Amino acid sequence: MAMQLSVYAFVYFTTGIITLLLAIYSWKRRAVPGTFWFSLLMLAAAEWCLTFSLELLVADPSLKVLIGKFQYLGIVCIAPLMLLFVAGYTRNDSWTRDKKALLLWVVPALTVILVFTNEMHGLVWPEIVPAVTRGTFVMVYANGPAALASTGYSYILAVASVSMLIFTLVQCSEIYRRQIWLLILCTGIFLISDLIDIFSLSPVPGLDLDPLALGICGIIVFEGAIRYRLLDIAPIVYHEMYSAMQTGVIAVDNQGSIIECNPAARQYLSLAGTAGDSPLETSAPALAELIRTAETDTGRQYEFSVGEQPDRKWFGARISLLKDYSSRPYGKLVIFHDITTCRKAQEDLQEAHSKLTILSSVTRHDILNNLTALDMYLDLCRQRVPDPSALGYFQHLQETSQTIRTHIEFMQYYEETGGKEPAWFDLRTVVLEAAAAHSFREVKVRLDSGETEIYADPLIAKVFYNLIDNAFTHGDHVTRCMVTAEETDDGLIIVFADDGCGIPAADKERIFTRGFGSQTGLGLFLIRRILSITGITIRETGEEGKGARFEIIVPAGKYRMRQTGTYPPGTGTR
């Protein structure tokens, strides 16, 4: 067998080895959608390159033609494998699992048969002309109708591949767009090289540029695999996420007509047919009313219901504006999810709480009535029993009775803690009202940062009442109390200070535990609980012998300043 040395053979052989290595590289990542077909695509390109390099090496014309026929085993596979790769990569490959997908290979199979029987009909190559190109003996093949039909079929598949890539490009997230642009570039390179061959525009007649173009595309894909993880992750288009969500998504225009909704929204709202077939007013009037009246883009969650008892379902929804490219609103987007279970649990909890509140109230009332009777009988016994030692016992009994009464009152206050929504309260008004309710009136308020409001539980007045009561009861010689507020980097620090005996260092944290102290030990425990509802904390920072000093730290967002006289002092404003 006569051979010829050719630099072109070396180029095509090198390209064939590169594409073969790419086939092996991608085969190891075949679990990624589409990569299995890409490895076969590179294998077909390697077969084309290697057989063409062999054709360039041999000098016998008949042997060249035979090797040229074997090239078609790879050539006819390029376009179908490209389509299968793109379909898998873009996750549009459900049709490839059907037996009808085998029809994709009918034209390639017929083309191969016609190639190997070309001498009988000449439909593929009506003429094969030997030629010498820059010192290399080559065969120049004229394209017949079968070859042109096969090329046209390949172009149809290539256009379908590019269409899928573009469709995915406009839907996927930014992370995948560079990958897709690389694939579109590779497809363009291959199509341009094929057009050059078809119209005989190659600068080196007799040399097929398509295998070289496939090798270049393979190198570009390999670069994309390294830089953009092209063969490691495949895109997920928004449509798939949108359809698979268990959260309802519905878009309406400015007239309240449904523009689009996902399957979950159709199921929740019992919508039938296409987006505009079921008026929202009919299927979910509560949602339609909510869309008309709710504030948009606030992040606030709204609630609405669908159906009647006992099959009523509750949903939590957030609403945002839909805007066009000119930032003009053309509709609203509603994202909602089923909260029926949470709502039912909440209602059951509220019902149980109401029952317990009634039971607790009745029980407290009865116990307090009995304590009142007990105090009356103790007074009568004190009057009728002259023994001084017995009077001491009566005094202890009366103190025990008072302790029980205090515990019951604490139960009432603790039961109310967190029972109502937090609100905004004017700090000065709250402190002065607490002082007015106590017999100790020497309480001054100085707010260096202006009129201040804090976001707290409605029992906030009880906090300052208990602080005043603690100072009066345990401060020994307290003559005055001072409340100040100062804004710092940590938030607003409210200081409650007295001029009493102070608190020992060892007890600064223990005083907030339940049961600590000489009395009931409930006041400061309750104070910390009330403040914690809105994230406010309290600590004691005074010095023993110089008076108690309580710092109440209000975090950012839970206080606000206002100009004096903005609105009249009073109770909390929501």
C-alpha positions in Angstrom: 0.0 0.0 0.0 1.5 3.3 -1.2 1.7 6.1 1.3 2.4 9.8 1.1 3.7 12.2 3.7 1.4 15.2 4.4 1.4 17.9 7.0 -2.4 18.0 6.5 -2.7 14.4 7.6 -0.8 15.2 10.8 -3.1 18.2 11.5 -6.2 16.0 11.1 -4.7 13.1 13.1 -3.9 15.5 15.9 -7.4 16.9 15.8 -8.8 13.4 15.9 -6.7 12.6 19.0 -7.9 15.8 20.8 -11.6 15.0 20.1 -11.1 11.4 21.2 -9.6 12.6 24.5 -12.6 15.0 24.8 -14.9 12.1 24.3 -13.2 10.2 27.1 -13.3 13.3 29.4 -17.0 13.9 28.8 -17.8 10.2 29.1 -16.6 10.4 32.8 -19.2 13.1 33.3 -22.1 11.4 31.5 -24.4 11.7 34.6 -24.8 15.5 33.7 -27.8 15.9 31.4 -26.7 15.8 27.7 -23.1 14.9 28.4 -23.6 11.3 27.3 -24.6 12.5 23.9 -21.7 15.0 23.8 -19.2 12.2 24.4 -20.7 10.3 21.4 -20.6 13.5 19.4 -16.9 13.9 20.1 -16.3 10.2 19.3 -18.0 10.7 15.9 -15.9 13.8 15.2 -12.8 11.7 16.2 -13.7 9.0 13.7 -14.2 11.6 11.0 -10.8 13.3 11.7 -8.8 10.0 12.0 -10.3 8.4 8.8 -9.8 11.6 6.9 -6.1 11.8 8.0 -5.8 8.2 6.9 -7.3 9.1 3.5 -4.7 11.8 3.1 -1.9 9.4 3.9 -2.7 6.7 1.4 -1.9 7.3 -2.3 -4.1 4.6 -3.9 -7.3 6.4 -5.3 -9.6 3.4 -4.9 -8.4 3.0 -1.3 -9.0 6.7 -0.7 -12.6 6.5 -1.9 -13.2 3.4 0.4 -11.8 5.3 3.4 -13.9 8.3 2.4 -17.0 6.1 2.6 -16.1 5.1 6.1 -15.9 8.7 7.1 -19.6 8.9 6.6 -20.1 6.7 9.6 -19.1 9.7 11.7 -20.3 12.5 9.4 -24.0 11.4 9.4 -24.0 11.2 13.2 -22.8 14.7 13.9 -26.1 16.6 13.5 -28.4 14.0 15.3 -25.9 13.8 18.2 -25.7 17.6 18.4 -29.5 17.8 18.6 -29.6 15.1 21.3 -26.8 16.8 23.3 -28.6 20.2 23.2 -31.9 18.5 24.1 -30.4 16.8 27.1 -28.4 19.9 28.2 -31.5 22.2 28.0 -33.6 19.4 29.6 -35.9 19.2 26.6 -35.1 15.5 26.1 -38.4 13.8 27.1 -39.1 13.0 23.5 -35.7 11.1 23.2 -37.0 8.4 25.5 -39.8 7.5 23.0 -39.3 4.9 20.3 -40.2 7.6 17.8 -36.9 9.2 18.4 -35.3 6.4 16.3 -36.8 8.2 13.3 -34.0 10.7 13.8 -31.6 8.1 12.4 -33.5 7.1 9.3 -31.9 9.7 7.0 -28.4 9.0 8.4 -28.9 5.3 7.8 -30.2 5.8 4.3 -27.3 8.1 3.5 -24.7 5.5 4.7 -26.3 2.9 2.5 -26.3 5.2 -0.5 -22.6 6.1 0.2 -21.5 2.5 0.1 -23.5 1.8 -3.0 -22.6 5.0 -4.8 -21.0 3.2 -7.8 -24.5 1.9 -8.7 -26.4 5.2 -8.8 -24.0 8.2 -8.2 -26.6 9.9 -6.0 -24.0 10.9 -3.3 -20.9 11.5 -5.5 -21.8 11.8 -9.2 -18.1 12.6 -9.8 -14.9 12.0 -8.0 -11.9 13.9 -9.4 -8.2 13.2 -8.3 -6.3 16.4 -7.6 -3.0 17.6 -6.1 -3.3 20.3 -3.4 -0.1 21.9 -2.3 1.9 18.7 -2.8 -0.8 16.4 -1.4 -2.8 14.0 -3.5 -6.5 14.3 -2.7 -9.9 13.3 -4.0 -12.4 16.0 -4.8 -16.0 14.8 -4.4 -18.8 16.5 -6.2 -22.0 16.6 -4.1 -25.0 14.7 -5.6 -28.7 15.0 -4.6 -28.4 12.5 -1.8 -25.4 14.4 -0.3 -27.3 17.7 -0.5 -30.4 16.1 1.0 -28.3 14.8 3.9 -26.7 18.3 4.3 -30.2 19.9 4.3 -31.3 17.4 7.0 -28.3 18.3 9.1 -29.1 22.0 8.8 -32.6 21.4 10.0 -31.3 19.6 13.1 -28.7 22.3 13.6 -31.4 25.1 13.5 -33.5 23.1 16.0 -30.5 22.8 18.3 -29.8 26.6 18.1 -33.5 27.3 18.7 -33.5 25.3 21.9 -30.3 27.0 23.1 -31.8 30.5 22.4 -35.1 29.5 24.1 -33.1 28.3 27.2 -30.9 31.4 27.1 -33.8 33.8 27.7 -35.2 31.8 30.5 -32.2 30.5 32.5 -30.2 32.4 35.2 -27.0 34.3 34.6 -24.8 31.4 35.7 -25.7 29.3 32.7 -25.8 32.0 30.0 -22.0 32.0 29.3 -22.2 28.2 28.8 -25.0 28.6 26.3 -23.3 31.4 24.4 -20.3 29.1 24.0 -22.4 26.4 22.6 -24.1 28.8 20.1 -20.6 30.0 19.1 -19.5 26.3 18.4 -22.6 25.6 16.4 -22.0 28.8 14.3 -18.4 27.8 13.7 -19.4 24.3 12.4 -22.2 25.7 10.1 -19.8 28.3 8.6 -17.2 25.7 7.9 -19.8 23.4 6.3 -21.0 26.3 4.1 -17.4 26.9 2.9 -17.2 23.2 1.9 -20.6 23.1 0.1 -19.8 26.2 -2.0 -16.2 25.1 -2.6 -14.7 28.2 -0.9 -12.0 26.4 1.0 -8.5 27.9 0.5 -7.2 24.3 0.2 -9.3 22.5 -2.4 -10.0 18.8 -1.5 -9.6 19.4 2.2 -12.7 19.1 4.4 -12.8 21.8 7.0 -15.7 20.4 9.0 -13.5 18.0 11.1 -11.1 20.8 12.0 -14.1 23.0 13.0 -15.4 20.2 15.2 -12.0 19.9 16.8 -12.0 23.7 17.5 -15.5 23.4 18.9 -14.3 20.6 21.2 -11.5 22.7 22.5 -13.9 25.6 23.1 -16.2 23.3 25.0 -13.3 22.0 27.1 -12.3 25.6 28.0 -16.0 26.2 29.0 -15.9 23.0 31.1 -12.9 24.3 33.0 -14.0 28.0 33.3 -17.8 27.7 33.4 -18.3 24.1 34.5 -20.0 23.4 31.2 -19.9 19.6 31.5 -20.6 19.6 35.2 -23.9 21.5 35.6 -26.8 21.9 33.2 -29.2 24.8 33.3 -32.6 24.7 35.0 -35.0 27.0 33.2 -37.3 29.2 35.1 -40.3 27.5 33.5 -39.4 24.2 35.1 -39.0 25.8 38.5 -42.2 27.7 38.1 -44.1 24.6 37.1 -42.7 22.4 39.9 -43.3 24.8 42.7 -45.8 23.9 45.4 -46.2 27.6 46.0 -49.0 29.2 44.0 -47.9 32.0 41.5 -50.5 34.1 39.7 -50.1 37.2 37.6 -53.0 39.6 36.9 -53.2 42.7 34.7 -54.5 46.1 35.8 -58.0 45.1 34.9 -57.8 42.1 37.3 -57.7 39.4 34.5 -55.4 36.5 34.9 -52.3 36.7 32.7 -50.5 33.6 33.9 -50.6 31.1 36.7 -48.6 27.9 37.6 -50.1 24.4 38.2 -50.1 24.9 42.0 -52.2 28.1 41.7 -54.7 26.3 39.4 -55.1 23.5 41.9 -55.5 25.8 44.9 -58.0 28.1 43.2 -59.7 25.4 41.1 -58.9 27.2 37.9 -59.8 25.4 34.7 -58.5 25.8 31.1 -56.0 28.4 30.1 -55.0 31.4 32.2 -57.9 33.7 31.2 -60.6 31.1 31.1 -61.6 31.4 34.8 -62.3 34.9 36.2 -60.6 35.5 39.5 -63.7 37.2 40.8 -65.6 33.9 40.5 -63.0 31.3 41.6 -61.3 33.4 44.4 -63.3 36.6 45.2 -61.3 37.1 48.5 -58.0 37.1 46.5 -59.4 39.4 43.9 -60.5 41.9 46.6 -57.1 41.5 48.3 -55.3 42.3 45.0 -57.3 45.5 44.6 -56.8 46.8 48.1 -53.4 45.4 49.4 -50.2 47.5 49.4 -47.6 46.1 47.0 -43.8 45.6 47.4 -44.0 46.0 51.2 -42.9 42.4 52.1 -46.1 42.1 54.2 -47.9 38.8 54.2 -51.6 38.9 53.7 -54.1 36.2 54.3 -57.2 35.1 52.2 -59.5 32.1 52.1 -61.0 30.0 49.4 -64.2 27.9 49.8 -66.7 27.5 52.7 -66.6 25.6 55.9 -65.7 22.8 56.6 -63.6 22.7 53.4 -62.3 26.3 53.6 -58.6 26.7 52.9 -56.4 29.6 54.0 -53.4 31.0 52.2 -50.6 33.4 53.0 -49.8 35.8 50.1 -47.3 38.5 49.1 -48.1 40.9 46.4 -45.7 42.8 44.1 -46.0 45.0 41.1 -45.3 43.9 37.5 -43.5 46.6 35.5 -42.6 46.9 31.8 -39.3 48.1 30.5 -40.3 51.7 31.1 -41.0 50.9 34.8 -44.7 51.4 34.2 -46.9 48.9 36.2 -49.0 46.7 34.1 -50.2 44.2 36.7 -49.5 42.4 39.9 -47.8 39.2 40.9 -49.2 37.2 43.8 -47.1 34.4 45.4 -49.1 32.4 47.9 -48.9 29.2 49.9 -51.3 27.0 51.9 -51.4 27.9 55.6 -54.6 26.0 56.4 -52.8 23.7 58.8 -51.1 26.6 60.6 -54.3 28.6 60.7 -56.3 25.6 62.1 -53.6 25.1 64.8 -53.7 28.8 65.6 -57.5 28.8 66.0 -57.3 25.6 68.1 -54.6 27.3 70.3 -56.7 30.5 70.6 -59.7 28.4 71.6 -57.7 26.5 74.2 -56.2 29.7 75.5 -59.7 31.3 75.8 -61.0 28.3 77.7 -57.9 28.3 80.0 -58.3 32.1 80.5 -61.9 31.7 81.5 -61.0 28.8 83.9 -58.1 30.8 85.3 -60.2 33.9 85.8 -63.0 32.0 87.6 -60.5 30.2 89.8 -58.6 33.4 90.6 -61.9 35.1 91.5 -63.0 32.3 93.8 -59.6 32.1 95.5 -59.4 35.8 96.1 -62.9 35.8 97.5 -61.8 33.0 99.9 -58.7 35.0 100.8 -60.8 38.0 101.6 -63.0 35.9 103.9 -59.8 34.5 105.4 -58.5 38.0 106.2 -61.8 39.0 107.8 -61.8 35.9 110.0 -58.2 36.6 111.0 -59.2 40.2 112.0 -62.0 38.8 114.1 -59.7 36.3 115.8 -57.2 39.1 116.5 -59.9 41.1 118.2 -61.2 38.2 120.3 -57.9 36.5 121.3 -55.9 38.6 123.8 -52.9 36.3 123.9 -49.9 38.3 122.5 -48.2 35.1 121.2 -51.3 34.1 119.2 -51.4 37.6 117.7 -48.0 36.9 116.2 -49.3 33.7 114.5 -52.3 35.7 113.2 -49.9 38.2 111.7 -47.9 35.4 109.9 -51.2 33.9 108.6 -52.1 37.4 107.2 -48.7 37.8 105.5 -49.1 34.3 104.0 -52.5 35.3 102.7 -51.0 38.4 101.1 -48.3 36.4 99.5 -50.9 34.0 98.0 -52.8 37.1 96.7 -49.6 38.5 95.1 -49.0 35.2 93.4 -52.5 35.1 92.0 -52.1 38.7 90.7 -48.8 37.7 89.1 -50.6 34.8 87.3 -53.0 37.3 85.9 -50.3 39.6 84.6 -48.2 36.7 83.3 -51.2 35.3 81.5 -51.7 38.6 79.7 -48.1 38.8 78.6 -47.9 38.5 74.8 -51.7 38.2 74.6 -52.0 41.3 72.5 -50.1 42.7 69.6 -47.1 44.9 70.4 -47.6 48.6 69.7 -45.8 52.0 69.8 -45.8 53.7 73.2 -44.7 57.2 74.2 -42.0 56.6 76.8 -42.6 59.7 78.9 -46.4 59.0 79.1 -45.8 55.4 80.1 -43.4 56.3 82.9 -45.6 59.1 84.3 -48.7 56.9 84.2 -46.8 54.1 86.1 -45.7 56.6 88.7 -49.2 58.0 89.1 -50.5 54.5 89.7 -48.0 54.0 92.6 -48.0 55.7 95.9 -44.3 56.8 95.4 -44.5 60.0 93.3 -40.9 61.2 93.2 -40.2 60.0 89.7 -38.6 62.3 87.1 -38.2 61.7 83.4 -35.5 63.3 81.3 -35.2 62.4 77.6 -32.1 63.9 76.1 -32.8 62.6 72.6 -36.3 64.2 72.4 -39.7 62.6 72.6 -39.2 58.9 72.3 -41.5 56.0 71.4 -40.7 52.3 71.9 -42.3 49.2 70.3 -43.3 47.0 73.2 -45.9 44.7 74.7 -49.0 46.6 76.0 -47.9 45.6 79.5 -44.9 48.0 79.2 -46.4 50.2 81.9 -46.2 47.3 84.3 -42.4 47.2 83.7 -41.9 50.7 85.0 -44.5 50.3 87.8 -42.6 47.2 89.1 -39.3 49.1 88.8 -40.7 51.9 90.9 -42.2 49.4 93.4 -38.9 47.6 93.6 -37.0 50.8 94.4 -39.6 51.8 97.0 -39.7 48.4 98.6 -36.1 47.3 98.5 -34.1 50.6 98.1 -34.1 51.3 101.9 -33.9 55.1 101.8 -35.0 55.9 98.2 -36.1 59.6 97.9 -36.3 59.9 94.1 -36.1 57.9 90.8 -34.8 59.2 87.4 -35.6 57.8 83.9 -33.4 58.9 81.1 -33.0 57.8 77.5 -29.9 58.0 75.2 -29.3 56.8 71.6 -26.1 54.8 71.2 -24.6 52.5 68.6 -26.3 49.5 70.4 -29.7 51.2 70.2 -31.7 53.2 72.6 -30.6 52.8 76.3 -33.3 53.7 78.8 -31.9 54.1 82.3 -34.0 53.7 85.4 -31.9 54.8 88.5 -32.7 55.4 92.2 -30.7 56.8 95.1 -31.2 53.8 97.4 -28.8 51.2 98.7 -28.1 49.5 95.4 -27.7 45.8 94.6 -24.7 43.6 95.5 -22.6 42.6 92.5 -23.3 38.9 93.1 -27.0 39.4 92.8 -27.1 41.5 89.6 -28.3 38.6 87.4 -30.0 36.5 90.1 -32.5 39.3 90.7 -34.2 38.5 87.4 -34.8 34.8 88.3 -38.1 33.7 89.6 -38.4 33.4 93.3 -35.2 35.4 94.2 -35.5 38.0 97.0 -37.1 38.6 100.3 -40.6 39.0 98.8 -42.2 37.0 96.1 -39.4 37.4 93.6 -41.7 37.8 90.7 -41.4 41.5 89.7 -38.1 41.5 87.8 -38.7 38.1 86.4 -42.0 39.4 84.9 -40.2 42.6 83.7 -37.6 40.7 81.7 -40.3 38.5 80.2 -42.5 41.5 79.0 -39.5 43.3 77.4 -38.2 40.2 75.6 -41.4 39.9 73.5 -40.1 42.6 71.2 -36.4 41.9 71.6 -35.7 44.4 74.4 -33.2 43.4 77.1 -32.6 44.7 80.6 -29.6 44.5 82.9 -28.5 46.0 86.3 -25.3 48.2 86.2 -25.4 50.2 89.4 -23.0 50.2 92.3 -23.8 48.9 95.8 -24.3 51.8 98.2 -25.0 54.3 95.3 -28.4 53.1 94.2 -29.8 50.7 91.7 -29.4 51.4 88.0 -31.3 49.4 85.4 -30.4 49.7 81.7 -33.2 48.8 79.2 -31.6 48.3 75.7 -34.1 48.8 72.9 -32.6 47.5 69.5 -32.7 49.5 66.3 -36.1 49.4 64.6 -37.9 49.1 68.0 -37.8 52.8 68.9 -38.3 56.1 67.1 -38.0 59.8 67.8 -40.6 62.4 67.0 -40.9 66.1 67.4 -42.8 67.3 70.4 -46.4 67.8 69.7 -46.6 65.6 66.6 -49.5 63.9 68.2 -50.9 64.1 71.7 -49.5 61.8 74.4 -51.5 58.7 75.1 -51.4 55.0 74.9 -49.7 53.0 72.1 -50.2 53.7 68.5 -49.9 50.8 66.0 
